[in-house]
Amino acid sequence: MYAVRMTYVDRITIEPGKRGGKPCIRGLRITVYDMLDYLASGMTEQQILHDFPDLEAADIRACLQFAADRERRLVSIPPE
């Protein structure tokens, strides 16, 4: 069984006047970077959702998908 790939286009927004044009969650002032930093520091999804009641679980998954797509598009440097 294959998982349905979610899309982040409705959840990740970029507005020039908000947070310096960094990708944010649904127009809020929480950036994708902030979310990844919270997860990397060991916060659980439940802790994040408790601390930020405006967020939804799908927002966290959208940040991860956005980061994965961005990483996939980076140009690799060939070995010398």
KAHUJO-V91648 format. One line per field, one symbol per residue. psi: psi as a letter, one per 20 degrees, with the letter a starting at -180 (. if undefined). Layout:
psi=???
This chain:
psi=pqqppqqihihpqophjpkkjqprokirkorgggghggghiiqrgggghghniiqqhhgghhgggghghgghiqpqpqq.
